Amino acid sequence: MFAGVSSSIIPIMEPTWVADEIMAAILTNQEVLVIPKLFYTLV
């Protein structure tokens, strides 16, 4: 999304991977999608 951006706390996610995760959640009627997965412990 922004060229050269980096983060040491939260991983930078690829847009295609995020779109794939969203589509998989929609197709399986998943009610909650938490991205990145390390945040599942907070939900």
C-alpha positions in Angstrom: 0.0 0.0 0.0 2.8 2.4 0.9 6.2 1.8 -0.7 9.0 1.2 1.8 6.8 1.0 4.9 7.9 -1.4 7.6 6.8 -2.4 11.1 8.6 -4.2 13.8 5.4 -4.9 15.8 2.7 -5.9 13.2 3.7 -7.8 10.1 3.1 -6.1 6.8 0.5 -8.1 4.9 0.3 -8.6 1.2 -3.0 -7.4 -0.3 -3.6 -10.6 -2.3 -3.2 -12.7 0.9 -5.6 -10.5 2.8 -8.1 -10.7 -0.1 -7.8 -14.5 -0.1 -8.4 -14.7 3.6 -11.5 -12.4 3.3 -12.9 -14.5 0.4 -12.3 -17.8 2.4 -14.1 -16.3 5.4 -17.0 -15.2 3.2 -17.3 -18.5 1.4 -17.3 -20.5 4.7 -19.7 -18.1 6.4 -17.1 -17.2 9.0 -18.6 -14.6 11.3 -15.3 -13.1 12.6 -12.0 -12.8 10.7 -9.0 -11.5 12.6 -6.0 -10.5 10.6 -3.1 -11.1 11.4 -3.7 -14.3 13.2 -1.5 -13.4 16.2 -4.4 -11.1 17.3 -6.8 -14.1 17.8 -5.5 -14.2 21.3 -7.0 -10.8 21.9 -10.5 -11.8 20.7 
